[in-house]
Amino acid sequence: MPMQAHEIEELLRESFPDAEIQVAGNDGVHMSAMVIDESFRGMNRVQQQRAVYAALKGKMDGSNGDLHALGLTTKVPE
């Protein structure tokens, strides 16, 4: 079942409660997200993105995942 933007944001909010999170996309399959969080400080971009994917709790796992593609931008607050 495809995921909606608010569902993705809810999952991300569980792991990043103080983050600035923006989720876009309207087809429920190909979405994009920007997560800006202090917890990323000291992490390289790959580590940041792995943290976000972990927060999605398997929703992107393989061909049976609820979310097929997620364009992801991660940042540390300025």
Secondary structure, 3 states (H helix, E strand, C coil): CCCCHHHHHHHHHHHCCCCEEEEECCCCCEEEEEEECHHHCCCCHHHHHHHHHHHCCCCCCCCCCCCCEEEEEEECCC
